[in-house]
Amino acid sequence: MKDVVVLVGTGSIGQAIARRVGAGKKVVLGDLKLDTAQSAAKIFDDAGFDTSAIAVDISSRESILKLVEHAQTFGAVKNLICAAGVSPSQAPVEKILRVDLYGTAVLLEEFGKIIADGGSGVVISSQSGHRLDALTEEQNFQLATTPTEELLKLPFLQTITDTLKAYQYSKRCNVLRVAGQATPWGKRGATVNSISPGIIITPLAADELKGVRGDGYRKMLQASPAGRAGTPDEVGDLAEFLMSSRGRFISGADFLIDGGTTASYWFGDLQYLKATH
């Protein structure tokens, strides 16, 4: 039996984090499609990691519970990395809310019931959640604490018709849900935090930069304080710190890693973007 790392969503960012925290542990790689998870497992296996691949649909509690059961067969679950989700250009409003908002909330809830003492979790949110206007105190509380099976019934979520807004609300909910779960996770001796990346160069982002919106993205990146996009390894380094012994006093928090883009969006050279968001 080994300590177990569970990665849900086996893209570049998730893999970068798992590489940093998975040595000597069992790395369970979950993705919507089994062949995607298996492809990631081969990369890890070839690099000397001990892996297991499984299909998981985070929009389904039943699928998440199967993932929990599968992970526990190898030992105590020490780390959860949630890097799964769909983007505004990939899915309709209902699916974005079902996967990114509800699914993440269920993952945090179910793994929070079994996370090992000394364990840690990281949820990959997005800078997009920081571009949503301020919500009311009541709305924040509802997103953080509403029972998961009632989340999608919240009245202010029923009025969303735009996929970008659905994504922004989902990512804001991720951050608030992490804050809400810090207490139950803490009672098990575990920490949980979220990371909100900006534009990170992954295969999907590279395609976007070459696509019809590429000029706009490049202009935005060039005008940001950092003047460039980020890399999966930079997100991985931050997550590694949060999940290590050095990050034990950090829980329920969110960390923007976007090269200053959000700060510039609200107060700097990127304020022109507000008109399109």
DRENKOL-704804 format. One record per residue: residue in three letters; x, y, z of N, C-alpha, C in turn. Coordinates in steps of 0.2 Angstrom, whole numbers, plus 2048, in hexadecimal, padded with zeros to 3 digits. Each point is the difference from the previous one (the first is absolute). Last residue first. Layout:
! DRENKOL-704804
ALAXYZXYZXYZ/...
//
This chain:
! DRENKOL-704804
HIS7AF8D17927FF7FB8067FA802804/THR80A80D7EE7FE7FA7FD7FF7FB805/ALA8068168077FA8017FB7FE7F97FD/LYS81380280E7FA7FF8047FA8017FB/LEU8178027F97FD7F98007F9800804/TYR8108138007FC8007FA7FC7F97FF/GLN8108048117FA8028027FB8007FA/LEU8197FC8037FB7FB7FD7F9801802/ASP81480C8087FF8017F97FB7FC7FC/GLY7FD80381A8058027FC7FF8007F9/PHE7F17F98148038078018068027FB/TRP7F27EB7FF7FC805804803807801/TYR80B7EF7F37F98007FE7FC805804/SER8167FB8068008057FB7F98007FD/ALA8047F18118018078037FF8057FA/THR7FF7E97FA7FA802803801807803/THR8137F77F67FB8017FB7F9803803/GLY8177F88097FD8068017FA8027FC/GLY80C7EB8008048057FD7FD807801/ASP7F67EB8087FE8027FA8048067FD/ILE7F97F08158068007FD7FF8017F9/LEU7F380281A8008027F98077FF7FD/PHE7F37F48158068037FE8008017F8/ASP7F07FA8198008007F88078047FE/ALA7F67F28188038067FD8007FF7F8/GLY7FC7F08147FA8047FF8018077FB/SER8157F780E7FA7FC7FE7FA8047FF/ILE81C7FF8097FC8037FA7FA7FB7FF/PHE8137FB80E7FC8068047FB8037FB/ARG8107EF7F97FB7FD8057FB805803/GLY8137FF7EF7FA8037FF7FB7FE805/ARG8167F77FE8018088017FA8037FF/SER8027E97FD800801807801808801/SER7F57FA7E98057FD803800802808/MET7F18077EE7FF7F98028057FD804/LEU8018167F77FA8008037FF7F9803/PHE8128037F18018048077FA7FF804/GLU7FE7F77EB8057FC804801804806/ALA7F480C7F07FC7FA8038047FC805/LEU80B8117F37FC8038067FC7FA803/ASP80D7F97EE8048038057FC802806/GLY7F57FB7EC8027FA804804802806/VAL7FA8107F07FA7FE8048027FB805/GLU8108057F07FF8068057FB7FF805/ASP8037F17EE8057FF805800805805/PRO7F28027EC7FE7FB8058047FF806/THR8028177F48017F97FE7FD7FC805/GLY7FA81B7F68047FB8058017F97FE/ALA7FF8197F17FC7FB8038047FC806/ARG80581A7FA8017F97FD7FB7FC803/GLY8058168088028017F98007F97FC/ALA7FB8098188067FB7FF8028007F8/PRO7EE80F8078068028048067FB7FE/SER7EE8027ED7FF7FE807807802804/ALA7FB8027E87FF8068047FF7FF808/GLN8047EF7EF8068057FF7FF806805/LEU7EF7EF7FE8067FD804806806800/MET7EC8047F47FE8008078077FE804/LYS8007FF7E88008078037FF801807/ARG7FE7EB7F6807802800801807803/TYR7EA7F77FD8047FD806807802800/GLY7F38077EE7FE8038068037FD806/ASP8057F77EB8028078007FE803807/GLY7F77EA7FB807800802803807800/ARG7EA7F67FA801805806807801802/VAL7FA7F17EE7FD8067FE800805806/GLY8137ED8027F98007FD7FD8077FE/LYS8157F880B8018007F97F98007FD/LEU8028008178048067FE8018007F9/GLU7F47EE80A7FC8078008048057FE/ASP80A7EB8017FC8007FB7FC807800/ALA80E7FC8128048017FA7FB8017FA/ALA7F77FA8148018078008048027FA/LEU7FC7E98047F98037FE802808800/PRO8127F28067FE7FF7F97F98037FE/THR80D80C8137FE7F98007FF7FF7F8/ILE8088158118017FD7F97FF7F9801/ILE7F481380E8057FB8018017FD7F9/ILE7F281680B8027FC7FA8067FD801/GLY7F78058177FE8047FA8017FB7FA/PRO7FB7F68198058027FB7FD8057FB/SER7FB7F881A7FC8037FA8058037FB/ILE7FD7ED8168058047FC7FC8037FA/SER7FA7F681B7FF8007F98058057FD/ASN7FE7EE8178008077FD7FF8007F9/VAL8017F18197FD8007F98008077FE/THR80A7ED8157FF8077FD7FD7FF7F9/ALA8007F08188028017F97FF8077FE/GLY7FA7F28158078027FF8028017FA/ARG7E97FD8078047F97FE807801800/LYS7F28138047FE7FB8058037F97FF/GLY8028117F08048018057FF7FC806/TRP7F27FF7ED8067FD7FF805801805/PRO7EB80A8038007F98008067FC7FE/THR8018187FE7FE7FE8077FF7F8801/ALA80480B7EA8068018057FF7FD807/GLN7EF8037ED8027FA802807800804/GLY7F68147F87FB7FC8048027FA802/ALA80E80C7F17FF8038077FB7FD805/VAL8017F87EA8077FE803800804807/ARG7EE8067F27FF7F98028067FD804/LEU8018157F57FC8018067FF7F9803/VAL80C8017EC8038048057FD800807/ASN7F57F77ED8057FB802804804805/CYS7EF80C7F67FE7FB8058057FC802/ARG80580F7F07FF8048067FE7FB805/LYS8017F87EB807801803800804806/SER7EB7FC7F48037FA802807801804/TYR7F68127F67FC7FE8068037FA803/GLN8088077EB8038048057FC7FF807/TYR7F97F47ED8077FE802803804805/ALA7EB8067F77FF7F98048077FE802/LYS7FF8137F37FE8018067FF7FA804/LEU8067FE7EA8068038047FD801807/THR7F07F87F18057FB802806803804/ASP7E68097FF8078017FD8057FB802/THR7EA80480A7FF7FD7F98068007FC/ILE7F580181B8068007FC7FF7FE7F9/THR7F18008147FF8067FB8068007FB/GLN7FE7F18137FB7FE7FB7FF8057FB/LEU80E8028138037FC7FB7FC7FF7FB/PHE7F980B8138048057FC8047FC7FB/PRO7F17F48107FD8057FB8048047FB/LEU8067E780A8018078037FD8057FA/LYS8037E87FE7F9802801800808802/LEU8147F17FE7FE8027F97F9803800/LEU8097F78158048067FD7FD8027FA/GLU7FA7ED80F7FB8067FF8048067FC/GLU80A7EB8067FB7FE7FC7FB8067FF/THR81380280F8028007F97FA7FE7FB/PRO7FE80F8168017F97FF8007FF7F8/THR80881780A7F97FD7FE8027F97FF/THR8118118057FD7FB8057FA7FD7FE/ALA80D8117F38057FC8047FD7FB804/LEU7F380E7F28047FC7FC8057FC804/GLN7F280F80C7FC7FA7FC8057FC7FC/PHE80881380A7FF7FB8057FC7FA7FD/ASN8048137F38067FD8017FF7FA805/GLN7EE80D7FB8017FC7FB8077FD801/GLU7F980F8107FC7FA8008017FC7FA/GLU80B8148028037FC8057FB7FA800/THR80280B7E87FD8028078037FB805/LEU80F8057EA7F97FD8027FE802807/ALA81180B7EC7FF7FE8077F97FD801/ASP80A7FF7E77FE8058057FF7FD807/LEU8107F37EF7F98018017FF806805/ARG8157F77F97FE8067FB7F8801801/HIS80E7EF80B8018068037FE8067FC/GLY7FE7E97F97FC801806801807803/SER80E7F97EE7F98027FE7FB801806/GLN8167F78018008078017F98027FE/SER8017E78098028047FA800808802/SER8037E580C7FA8057FE8028047FA/ILE8087E880D8028057FB7FA8047FE/VAL8067F38187FC8017FA8028057FB/VAL80B7EF8158008067FC7FB8007FA/GLY8077F381A7FD8017FA8018067FD/SER80B7EE8157FE8077FD7FD7FF7F9/GLY8087F281A7FF8017F97FF8077FD/GLY8037F68178068037FD7FF8017F8/ASP7F07EF80A8038058048078027FD/ALA7EE7F67EF8047FE806803806804/ILE7E87FE7F18078028008047FE806/ILE7E77FC7FB8057FB8018078027FF/LYS7EC80E7FF7FE7FB8048067FB802/GLY8028127EF8008028077FE7FC805/PHE7FD7FB7E98077FE803802803806/GLU7EA8047F78017F98018077FE802/GLU7FA8177FC7FC7FD8058027F9802/LEU80A80C7EE8028028067FD7FD806/LEU7F87FB7EA8077FD801802802807/VAL7EC80A7F97FF7F98028077FC802/ALA8008167F77FD8008077FF7F9802/THR8078037EA8058028047FE800808/GLY7EF7FC7EF8057FB800806801805/TYR7F08117FC7FD7FB8048057FA801/LEU8078137F27FE8028077FE7FA804/ASP8087FC7EA8058048037FE802807/VAL7F17F27F38077FD800804805805/ARG7EA8067FB8007F98038077FE801/LEU7FD8157F67FE8008078007F9803/ILE8058027E98058038047FE800807/LYS7F07F87F28067FB801805803803/GLU7ED80D7FA7FE7FB8058067FB802/VAL8038127EF7FF8028077FF7FB805/PRO80C7F87E97FA804802800802807/ALA8187F97F47F97FD8027FB806801/GLN8178047F88007F98007F97FD801/SER8098178027FF7FE7F97FF7F97FF/PRO8038098167FA8037FD7FF7FE7F9/SER80D7EE80F8018077FF7FA8037FC/VAL8057EA8127FE8027F9800808800/GLY80D7EC8127FB8057FE7FF8017F9/ALA8127F68157FB7FE7FB7FB8067FF/ALA8137FB8108028047FA7FB7FF7FA/CYS8057FA81C7FB8017FB8028057FB/ILE80C7EF8138018067FB7FA8007FB/LEU8087F581A7FB8017FB8028067FB/ASN80D7EE8147FF8067FC7FB8007FB/LYS8047EF8108048058047FF8077FC/VAL7F47E68048008057FB803807804/ALA8057E58057FD8068038008067FB/GLY8017E77F68028038067FD806802/PHE7FA7F17ED808800800803803806/THR7E87FE7FC8037FA7FF8077FF801/GLN7F38157FF8017FD8068037F9800/ALA7F980B7EC8078038038017FD807/HIS7EC7FA7F58067FE7FC806802803/GLU7EC8098098017F98028067FD7FC/VAL7FA8167FA8027FF8078017F9803/LEU7F78037EA8078038008037FF808/LYS7E97FC7FD8047FA7FD808802800/LEU7F18118068007FB8058047FA7FE/ILE7FB8107F08058038058017FB805/SER7EF7FB7F08078007FD806802805/GLU7E98038078027F97FF8077FF7FE/ARG7F78167FF8027FE8078027F9800/SER8018107EA7FC7FA8038037FE807/SER80A8117F17F98028017FB7FB803/ILE8187FC7FB7FF8038067F9804801/ASP80B7EA7F47FC8057FE7FE804806/VAL8147ED7F97FC8038057FC8067FD/ALA8127E87FB7FB8057FD7FC803806/ILE81A7F68037F87FF8017FC8057FC/ALA81B7F58067FC8047FC7F97FE801/SER8197FF80E7FA7FC7FE7FB8057FC/THR81D7FE8087FA8037FE7FA7FB800/ASP81B8078077FC7FA8017F98037FF/PHE81880A7F67FB8008057FC7FA800/GLY8138067F18017FD8067FB800806/ALA8018087E88048048048017FD807/ASP7F27F67F08078007FD805805803/ASP7E97FE8088037FA8018078007FD/PHE7F38137FC8027FF8078047FA802/ILE7F68037EB8058058018037FF807/LYS7EE7F37FB8067FD7FC805805801/ALA7EB8068098037FB8048077FE7FC/ALA7F280F7F48048038068037FB804/SER7F27F77F08068037FD804804805/GLN7EC7F68078057FB7FF8078037FC/ALA7EC80E8048047FE8078057FB7FF/THR7F38057ED8048068028047FF807/ASP7F17EF7F88068007FC804806801/LEU7EB7FE80B8057FB8038078017FC/LYS7EF8148038017FB7FB8057FB803/LEU7FA81280D7FA7FF7FD8007FA7FC/ASP8138018137FE8047FA7F97FE7FE/GLY8157FB8147F98007FE7FE8057FB/LEU8157F280E7FF8057FB7F97FF7FD/VAL8117FA8177FA7FE7FC7FE8067FC/VAL8177F780D7FD8067FC7FA7FD7FC/LYS8107F98177FC7FE7FA7FC8067FD/LYS81880380C7F97FF8017FD7FC7FA/GLY8178088007FF7FC8067F97FE802/ALA8028167F28067FB8017FF7FC806/GLY7F18137F87FF7F98008057FB801/VAL7FE8197FF7FE7FD8067FF7F9800/ARG80780D7ED8048038067FE7FD806/ARG7F67FA7EC8077FE7FF803802806/ALA7EA8077FE8007F98028087FE7FF/ILE7FA8157F87FF8008078027F9803/ALA8008037E9805804803800800807/GLN7EE7F77F48067FC800806803803/GLY7EC80D7FE7FF7FA8058067FC800/ILE8008107EF8018038077FF7FB805/SER7FD7FA7E9807802802801802807/GLY7EB7F07FD8038057FB807802803/THR7EE7F08098077FE7FF8038057FA/GLY7EB7FD8138018047FA8088007FF/VAL7FC7F88177FA8007FB8018067FB/LEU8107F18137FF8057FB7FA8007FC/VAL80B7F68187FB8007FB8008067FC/VAL8117F18117FF8067FD7FB7FF7FB/VAL8087F18177FE8017F97FF8077FE/ASP80F7EE8117FD8068007FD8017F9/LYS8047E78058048068007FB806801/MET8037E38037FC806800804806800/
//
